[in-house]
């Protein structure tokens, strides 16, 4: 039998695993959504010490760095409302690192947000915000 401390640790880990699975599923759904719009997915979960980019895509000779934000309901607001100025700043820094590592410093790029809200039928509704910048935090 687990004592209370170990039980709490187990419950937190199990909840984290559920959140990570949901996050991964939403990123896969976002990638499919973008592919359906003609985007080519180049990378998933690009991580640097400057931050993480959920998806790196390309369309019309432009790189697109994508933050995927998903929610199961709107109890805490819509998914896009969780993408704040500091997250966009971290995305921009990570995008710079991606460009540097891949010797693409002169390549045109933008930052996008794909907001996913789980519907009752198990499908996601999708809002694609193209070309966000650090000054934008109210969607």
N, C-alpha and C positions, 0 to 999 in steps of 0.2 A: 504494500500500500504506500502511495506517495505521501510524504508530509506536505503541509501547505505551501512551503517555499518551493519545493520541487514541482508541485502541481501548478503553481502560478507560472514558473519558468516554462513548463511544458505547454500550458495554454497560450502563453505569449508567442512561443515558437510556432505552434500550430496555426494561430491566427496570422502570423507573419507569412507562413507558407501559403495560406489561403489568399492573402493580399497579393503575394508575389505571383501566384498562379493567375489570379484575376488580371493583374498588370500585364503579365506575359500574353494572356489571351487577348487583351485589348490591343496590345502592340501588333499582334498577328492580324487582328481584324483591321487595324488602321493601315497596315502595310497592304492588305488586300484592297482596301478602299482606294488607296493611292494608286496602286497598280491598275485598278479599274479606270482611273482618270489619266492613264498614260505615263505614270511615273515609274522609273526604274529604281528599285531598292538596292542600294549599294552596301549598306551596313545596318546592323541591329545593335543597339546598346553599346555604342562607341563610348568608352570610358577613358578619362584622363584625370590627372590630379586637379584639373581646372573645372571638372564637371562631367556630366554624361549627356549624350545625345541619344534619344530613344531610337530614331531612324535617320539614316542619311539616304537621301534620294536624289535623283537627277531627272530633269525634264527640260527639253528645249535648250540644252547646253548650259543649264543653270543648276547649281547644287542647292538642295533644300535640306536644311537641318530641322528635324521635326521633334517637338515635344508632344508626347501622347499623354493625355490626362483623361482618366476614366472614373466614372462613379456608378454605383449600383442604384442610386436614387438621388434626389435633390435635397435631402435632409440638411446637408451642409453646403448647399448652393450648387450651382452648375459646375461641371468639370473645369471649364475655361477660367472660372473665377479663382481657381487655385494656382494659376500661373501668374506669379507676381514678378515685379521688376527684378528682384534678385535672381530669380530662376532664369529670366531672359538674359540677364547679364552673364550668368554662368554658361548658358547655352552659347552665347557669342564667344566666350573665351574658349570653350571646348571646340567650337566650330573653327576658330583660328588654329587650334592645335591640329585638328584634322587636316586643314588646308596645308599647314606646314609639313606634317608627317608625309603627306601624299604629294608634296611639291606642286600644290595647286593654288599658291598664294594669289595669282592673278585671275583666278576663276570667279565668275559672277556667282553670288550666293544670296540666300535669304533664310530667314527663320520663320517657321510655321508652327501653329498649334493645331493638333487634331484632338477635339474634345468628343469623348464617347460617353453616352449615357445608356445604360442597360435598360431595355424595355421589358414589359411583362412577358413577351413571347420569347425572351432569351436573346434577341437580336439587339444590336447597338444602333441608336440614332447617332449620326455623325455630324459635327460642325467643323468645317475646315477653315481656319483663320490663316490667310496667307500674308506673308510679309510683315510680321509683327516687329516692333522695335522696343527698345528699353523704355521709351516714354509711354507706351501703351500698357495699361494694366486694367482698364475698365472695358469689358467686352460687351 
